Amino acid sequence: MKKKIIFAFLYILVFPVLLLTLSGDFTWPEGWIFSIWFLSLCYTTILYLYHNDPALLEERYKQPGTGNQEHWDRYVVDGLLVGFIVWFFIMPLDAKRFGLSANFPFWLKFFGGAGLAGSFFLFFRSYTDNTFLSPLVRIQKDRKQRVVSTGVYGFVRHPMYLGAILMFFGAPLLLGSGYGVLAALALSVLLMARILGEEEMLTHELEGYREYAQKVRYRLFPGIW
């Protein structure tokens, strides 16, 4: 496990280096803010799970196509991976290197930063509140999966997805990338489609999920959906 964590730390470090390299400006303030946010979220989460929930950390290392993952979800995971790469690459190229988007006002960048702060909270709390937070849509019979309804899961049924959407939109708003916002929209639609398929599985295969869905009414956006 320690070797996996060391590799993960080095692998994660590639992303901020790549972001600043693609921007062509290693003094880019917004790029540094996002990079520090990204590293803080990833490193804090991995260290927390290593010390407090190693079973979940091991679950997070599961590869697509393993552990009775729903067949359709393999294609969704591939789509999310491709979309994430496009989203990540396009932001520094658009906002800084080529300046394709008009300059975003300070208030819009501040709004993006606030979205990232909310994303950090929802991501981290999702991991601490739900030990069954698999990266794959599957029923974890091997881990005796049960419904989790406390913490942020008493707020919406899919808080980590909400955190992801806040990240998808918050980052391009902070960085000043209009094309990044368009990529965020596409990624969000794909996540929402995944939620529908995941809930279909959970309702039929996970005991107590139907009752949980009646108690916590909203999947993603409180008061809306």
PyMOL commands that set and color helices and strands:
alter all, ss='L'
color gray80, all
select helices_A, chain A and resi 2-23+29-52+54-60+71-97+106-129+141-143+151-154+159-175+178-205+209-215
alter helices_A, ss='H'
color red, helices_A
deselect
rebuild
show_as cartoon
